[in-house]
Amino acid sequence: MEDAGNFKETVTIAFAMDNITGTLEAEGFDTPALDAGLILAHVLGKDRAYILAHPEHEFSEDEILRINEEVSERLCCRPVAYITGQKDFYDRTFYVDERVLIPRPDTEILVEEALKSAGATKKDISVLDLCCGSGAIGLTVAGNLPGAKVTLSDISPDALDVAMINAERFGLTGKVRFIESDLFDELAGERFDMILSNPPYISSDEMTALSPEITQWEPHSALYGGSDGLSFYRSILSEAKGYLAEGGEMLLEIGESQGSEVRAIAEANGFADVRVVKDLAGIDRVISIKEK
C-alpha cells in the first residue's frame, strides 16, 4: 500500500483489503485475507463485521501509517494476535502478547469437555488450570460456571500477569485465584474436582518443523515438551493422584499422535478410567482421566 506521506488517492477499506491480501499472498502467508481484515479492524477499533460491511470507509493519514506499520510487522512473521494484542477463544476475546502462547481453536475441545463434565456433576466444583498461560482455559471455565472455584497456576510470572489482565478484562478478578507454581509445587495439601491443562507437548523433531512465526515469536517454554514431547505428562501424572479429589477428572490437551502414549503414562500411574477425546476432524485432542 502506498506510504501515507505520498498517497495520491483515497484509501478505502476495499482498496486496503485487496492491497494487503495480495501482498501477504505473494509472500506465502496461509490466511492473507483474514490477516488483512484483522489488521484493518484493529487500526479502526472495529470488529471484522464492520470491515466486511463498509468497503467504502476511508482511512485517515494516521490510520494509513498504522496499517503500513502493522503490515510490515506481519511481513516479519509476527503473528497477527501479537500485532493486535488479542485473540478470540471460545466465547471471549483474550489479550495476548509475546509472554504467552496464542490460544488455539484446538484447545476449545478441552473447554467443551470440561463444561460438559461440570454440568453433569450438578454441583459447584473446584478447578485447577495448570500451566495456565493467558488464562484461556481457566477464565473461560470460570466465566461459564459462576459457582466454580477456579485456580490458575503457571511457573511464569509473566504469563500470570497476562492472565490477570484477562481476568480484569472479563470481570473475574476476585472470583479466581492465581498461584505461581512449578506444576504442583505450591499446591501442597489441595485437591481439586477438576484439573485442566494444556502443557507444552512439542517434541524436539517437531520443534524444528514449526513455522518461523511460532519459533521466532511464541515462548519456547510454552511449546517444548522434552525430546519426545511427553515430559510434562510424565511429571503431571506422577503427582496428580495427590491433587485430584475423589470422583474428580483431569483433562489434558495432547498432540495428535500422543493419545496412546499419554494413556499408557496415565495407566502406569494408577489411573484406570482413561478416555481419548477426538476433535471434529477425528484427531486425538484431549485425554480424560477420572479418579474413582
C-alpha positions as a printed Julia matrix, in Angstrom:
292×3 Matrix{Float64}:
   0.0     0.0    0.0
   1.28    3.47  -0.81
   3.02    5.25   2.02
   0.76    7.69   3.88
   3.15   10.57   3.23
   2.68   10.49  -0.55
  -0.51    8.58  -1.36
  -2.39   10.16  -4.28
  -5.83    8.69  -3.91
  -8.36    7.95  -1.23
  -7.65    4.71   0.56
 -10.81    2.77   1.36
 -11.28   -0.49   3.2
 -11.88   -2.25  -0.13
  -8.63   -0.9   -1.59
  -6.64   -1.71   1.54
  -8.08   -5.23   1.79
  -7.17   -6.03  -1.82
  -3.71   -4.49  -1.48
  -2.74   -6.14   1.81
  -4.25   -9.51   0.86
  -2.28   -9.53  -2.38
   0.94   -8.57  -0.62
   0.6   -11.27   2.03
  -0.49  -13.87  -0.5
   2.55  -13.14  -2.65
   4.77  -13.73   0.39
   3.21  -17.12   1.04
   1.11  -16.43   4.16
  -1.6   -19.01   4.75
  -4.53  -16.69   5.57
  -3.85  -13.39   3.81
  -7.44  -12.12   3.67
  -8.11  -12.99   7.3
  -4.87  -11.31   8.38
  -5.7    -8.2    6.36
  -9.17   -7.95   7.86
  -7.89   -8.34  11.42
  -5.23   -5.65  10.92
  -7.72   -3.18   9.44
 -10.26   -3.89  12.19
  -7.58   -3.32  14.82
  -6.49    0.01  13.34
 -10.1     1.21  13.26
 -11.03   -0.22  16.65
 -13.87   -2.13  14.99
 -14.73   -5.79  14.5
 -14.29   -7.75  11.28
 -18.01   -7.47  10.54
 -17.54   -3.71  10.15
 -14.7    -4.26   7.67
 -16.91   -6.52   5.56
 -19.93   -4.21   5.75
 -18.18   -0.9    4.99
 -15.87   -1.33   1.99
 -16.26    2.39   1.2
 -14.86    3.58   4.56
 -11.93    5.98   4.03
  -8.81    5.89   6.21
  -7.08    8.95   7.63
  -3.37    9.54   7.03
  -2.56    8.47  10.6
  -4.54    5.26  10.13
  -2.7     4.5    6.9
   0.62    4.91   8.7
  -0.53    2.43  11.36
  -1.72   -0.01   8.7
   1.66    0.14   6.95
   3.45   -0.46  10.27
   1.31   -3.46  11.16
   1.6    -4.99   7.7
   5.37   -4.6    7.95
   5.29   -6.48  11.26
   3.24   -9.24   9.68
   5.73   -9.5    6.82
   8.36  -10.16   9.52
   6.23  -13.18  10.55
   4.96  -11.57  13.75
   1.64  -13.31  14.5
  -1.46  -11.18  13.96
  -2.58  -11.92  17.53
   0.56  -10.24  18.88
   0.21   -7.32  16.45
  -3.38   -6.65  17.52
  -2.9    -7.81  21.12
  -5.95  -10.04  21.05
  -7.19  -13.48  20.11
 -10.71  -14.89  20.06
 -11.12  -18.07  22.07
 -14.39  -19.88  22.76
 -16.79  -17.06  23.77
 -14.26  -14.33  24.66
 -11.53  -12.16  23.17
  -8.32  -12.54  25.15
  -5.45  -10.11  25.48
  -2.19  -11.76  24.38
   1.41  -10.74  23.89
   4.75  -12.48  23.44
   4.79  -13.6   27.08
   2.16  -16.27  26.41
   1.22  -18.88  23.84
  -1.54  -17.77  21.48
  -4.74  -19.73  22.31
  -5.68  -22.21  19.57
  -9.13  -23.39  18.48
  -7.96  -26.96  19.23
  -7.97  -26.13  22.95
 -11.66  -25.28  22.81
 -12.31  -29.04  22.74
 -10.83  -29.28  26.24
 -13.04  -26.42  27.47
 -16.14  -28.02  25.95
 -15.37  -31.32  27.67
 -14.77  -29.54  30.98
 -18.06  -27.63  30.83
 -19.93  -30.77  29.83
 -18.47  -32.74  32.74
 -19.01  -29.91  35.21
 -22.62  -29.56  34.15
 -23.17  -33.25  34.71
 -21.98  -33.05  38.33
 -24.79  -30.66  39.33
 -22.56  -29.03  41.94
 -20.12  -26.18  42.36
 -16.65  -27.52  41.77
 -13.04  -26.59  42.4
 -10.99  -26.31  39.21
  -7.25  -26.01  38.6
  -5.91  -24.64  35.32
  -2.33  -25.94  35.36
   0.17  -24.16  33.07
  -2.5   -21.52  32.54
  -0.63  -19.15  30.18
  -3.04  -16.4   29.09
  -5.79  -17.95  31.23
  -7.81  -19.03  28.21
  -8.9   -22.33  29.75
  -9.42  -21.37  33.39
 -11.05  -17.99  32.76
 -13.41  -19.41  30.14
 -14.49  -22.09  32.61
 -14.85  -19.51  35.4
 -16.93  -17.26  33.16
 -19.28  -20.09  32.21
 -19.51  -21.68  35.68
 -20.14  -18.8   38.1
 -20.16  -21.12  41.12
 -16.85  -22.8   40.32
 -13.76  -22.04  42.41
 -11.03  -21.67  39.81
  -7.28  -21.57  40.47
  -4.88  -20.63  37.68
  -1.22  -21.55  38.07
   1.88  -21.14  35.98
   5.62  -21.22  36.54
   5.96  -17.95  34.61
   5.16  -14.71  36.46
   4.92  -13.01  33.07
   2.22  -15.44  31.96
   0.33  -14.85  35.21
   0.47  -11.1   34.57
  -1.27  -11.66  31.23
  -3.84  -13.98  32.81
  -4.58  -11.32  35.45
  -5.11   -8.72  32.72
  -7.66  -11.06  31.15
  -9.37  -11.72  34.48
  -9.87   -7.99  34.89
 -11.0    -7.7   31.28
 -13.78  -10.22  31.91
 -14.79   -9.01  35.37
 -13.41  -12.13  37.04
 -10.84  -10.51  39.34
 -11.59  -11.67  42.85
 -13.54  -14.66  41.55
 -10.43  -16.62  40.57
  -7.07  -17.27  42.25
  -3.58  -17.06  40.77
  -0.58  -19.04  42.01
   2.99  -19.01  40.69
   3.98  -22.66  40.79
   6.15  -25.2   39.02
   3.32  -27.66  38.34
   2.02  -28.79  41.77
   4.91  -27.47  43.91
   2.97  -24.61  45.55
  -0.34  -26.51  45.83
   0.54  -28.92  48.64
  -2.47  -30.19  50.57
  -5.03  -29.05  47.99
  -7.39  -31.23  45.99
  -9.48  -30.27  43.01
 -12.61  -31.72  41.44
 -11.19  -30.92  38.01
  -7.64  -30.39  36.79
  -7.27  -28.9   33.32
  -4.05  -28.39  31.42
  -2.63  -27.66  28.01
   1.03  -28.38  28.85
   3.96  -27.97  26.46
   3.99  -31.08  24.26
   6.08  -30.37  21.16
   8.98  -32.81  20.67
  12.5   -31.93  19.53
  11.81  -33.14  15.99
   8.51  -31.27  15.82
  10.12  -28.05  17.07
  12.4   -27.99  14.03
   9.39  -28.28  11.71
   7.4   -25.4   13.21
   6.9   -22.23  11.19
   9.04  -19.13  11.89
   6.05  -17.22  13.24
   5.85  -19.79  16.03
   9.53  -20.44  16.74
  10.6   -16.79  16.45
   7.76  -15.24  18.41
   5.93  -17.61  20.77
   7.57  -18.58  24.1
   9.72  -21.69  23.74
   8.9   -22.74  27.31
   5.19  -22.96  26.45
   5.87  -25.21  23.47
   8.71  -27.62  24.16
   7.74  -30.8   25.94
  11.1   -32.55  26.03
  12.8   -34.72  23.44
   9.7   -36.88  22.87
   7.13  -34.24  23.83
   5.91  -36.24  26.83
   7.96  -34.82  29.71
   5.16  -32.73  31.2
   2.65  -35.6   31.03
   5.06  -37.81  32.98
   5.55  -35.13  35.64
   1.87  -34.19  35.93
   0.53  -37.74  36.01
   3.13  -38.96  38.5
   1.76  -36.46  41.04
  -1.85  -35.94  40.02
  -3.42  -38.5   42.37
  -2.36  -36.36  45.31
  -4.26  -33.35  43.97
  -7.37  -34.84  42.36
 -10.42  -35.21  44.59
 -12.36  -38.46  44.83
 -14.52  -38.74  41.74
 -12.55  -35.93  40.11
 -11.48  -35.63  36.49
  -8.36  -34.45  34.74
  -8.47  -33.19  31.17
  -5.19  -32.79  29.29
  -4.72  -31.5   25.77
  -2.42  -33.73  23.72
  -0.66  -33.71  20.38
  -2.38  -35.57  17.57
  -0.07  -38.61  17.8
   0.16  -38.8   21.6
  -3.13  -40.45  22.6
  -1.88  -43.98  23.19
   1.35  -42.8   24.82
  -0.32  -40.48  27.3
  -2.94  -43.13  28.06
  -0.11  -45.56  28.88
   1.53  -42.98  31.17
  -1.78  -42.44  32.99
  -2.4   -46.15  33.43
   1.17  -46.68  34.65
   0.42  -44.12  37.38
  -2.64  -45.99  38.6
  -5.45  -44.39  36.6
  -7.89  -46.94  35.21
 -10.62  -44.72  33.73
  -8.81  -43.11  30.79
 -10.56  -41.9   27.63
  -9.23  -40.22  24.47
 -11.43  -37.43  23.07
 -11.21  -36.67  19.36
 -11.82  -33.32  17.69
 -14.22  -32.72  14.8
 -11.57  -33.91  12.34
 -11.27  -37.23  14.17
  -7.85  -36.37  15.62
  -6.93  -37.29  19.21
  -7.04  -33.98  21.08
  -7.8   -34.47  24.8
  -7.21  -37.17  27.39
  -9.91  -37.54  30.06
  -8.73  -39.22  33.26
 -11.11  -39.91  36.13
 -10.28  -40.73  39.72
 -12.73  -43.22  41.23
